[in-house]
Amino acid sequence: MIHFATIAVSLLAVCPWAFSTPYWIEWTGDDGSWPEEQGWERVWGNWQGQYQGPGAYRTLEDGILTYDSLYDEGVYDFYQMFRPGEVDPGPGQVFVMSWRLIVEQLAGYADPVVGVSSDDAWVLGFQFGLDRMYSVFENYLLIPFAPGVFHNFEVHSTDMRSYDLYIDGDLARHGAFQPNIGPSEMWWGEGIQGAASLHQWDRFAIGVTPDPHGILLLVFLGACCGRKPID
């Protein structure tokens, strides 16, 4: 005899992930706050070294963070955040990295960057041009998009080994993280020395949320609990 209620209770007993606490870190600038006022560390420099020079020319207006490094291709200016052992999703959760970006002018092949390194040092990174992005650790795989407009980009991963990239809600790439050496961290901004750009960020968010598939499983198990035994 198979009793669905017994199966449901047993699975929930060995799945504490159903009650884990997700995290969500989001910067929008709508309240006039710079990312460094919300827990992000700003890193900048030029050919003379880290924290040399003013970095990119930056403005924050109407929630839009604008970077202008066209005056010096040696400038880099980005944000990073370290979360040792606190980046990855657990079972029943999904890692999400989401941002809204436009690249308006560019000197070089790419300049803005986005990336994440998992708790066990698997890495995913993107570089952005006017009408394309490169998955850096996947042999600079090229992913095109329309130039001259803001785009919403979003990465989903349940295991920090594979990922889905969505552009404006459409699946653009199913790819893979690559092994690396480094701490649990995430980064975004003007990240390439030897290139320069004028670009704007409307938001950047990163975190772990419940996996909709995991929620459906719990709903299914709950429904099973109300069924009669099957002989």
C-alpha positions, -999 to +999 in steps of 0.1 A: +000+000+000+013+035-009+002+063+014+008+097-002+006+115+032+035+094+044+055+103+013+048+140+018+058+140+055+090+120+048+101+144+020+094+175+041+113+159+069+145+156+048+140+189+030+146+218+054+152+240+024+115+245+023+118+268+053+152+285+044+156+323+043+163+338+009+181+371+005+176+400-019+200+429-025+187+456-048+199+490-058+177+513-079+188+548-071+152+560-069+158+574-034+189+592-046+213+568-028+245+557-045+253+520-044+281+526-019+255+539+005+237+506+002+265+482+010+284+480-022+322+487-023+333+511-050+367+502-067+383+526-092+416+535-107+437+542-138+470+533-154+488+546-123+470+521-100+440+514-078+423+544-063+444+567-085+426+595-103+389+604-100+375+573-117+347+576-141+327+608-142+294+597-125+260+613-121+229+600-104+197+617-116+161+604-115+174+570-104+198+566-133+235+561-126+256+574-156+292+565-161+314+584-185+350+572-188+356+584-224+382+609-212+407+581-203+407+544-215+428+535-185+399+542-161+380+515-144+352+521-118+330+493-106+311+479-075+318+447-057+303+429-028+318+398-009+294+373+007+317+344+018+296+312+017+264+332+012+258+335-025+245+302-037+209+290-036+200+259-017+178+231-030+144+245-038+158+279-044+170+299-075+198+324-077+188+356-096+209+384-109+190+412-126+200+446-141+188+473-165+215+489-187+221+509-218+255+515-235+254+547-254+290+553-265+320+530-266+357+531-273+369+495-276+350+462-280+333+463-246+334+481-212+306+477-187+308+444-168+286+421-146+297+390-128+294+366-099+316+340-083+298+312-064+306+298-029+328+271-044+344+294-070+324+288-101+322+320-121+300+337-146+309+371-162+296+394-189+311+423-208+289+447-228+292+466-260+267+488-279+247+459-293+262+428-278+274+411-247+301+385-242+301+356-218+337+360-208+344+326-192+326+308-220+353+318-245+338+352-250+306+338-265+287+366-282+251+374-274+234+402-295+208+427-285+193+458-300+214+490-296+204+524-283+178+513-258+177+501-222+175+463-218+164+442-188+189+414-182+183+385-158+203+354-149+187+324-132+205+294-117+195+267-094+229+251-090+256+277-099+268+253-126+243+261-154+223+293-160+196+308-181+200+344-194+169+364-202+169+397-222+137+416-218+119+385-206+131+363-235+155+334-231+187+344-248+212+318-236+214+285-216+250+283-206+274+272-179+295+286-151+332+279-153+356+268-125+377+296-111+397+306-081+382+333-059+358+342-031+320+344-031+314+378-047+295+398-073+305+429-093+291+454-118+301+487-134+328+501-156+352+472-154+377+471-184+410+489-184+419+498-220+383+506-230+360+534-223+323+541-225+292+563-217+266+540-202+237+541-177+224+517-150+188+519-139+190+491-114+210+461-102+197+433-080+210+400-068+197+373-045+182+339-038+144+333-040+122+303-038+122+282-070+087+282-085+092+245-093+099+239-056+068+257-046+048+236-071+063+205-055+051+216-020+016+223-034+016+188-049+027+172-017+001+191+003-026+180-020-014+144-017-017+146+021-055+149+017-058+118-005-069+084+006-044+055+007-041+035-025-041-003-019 
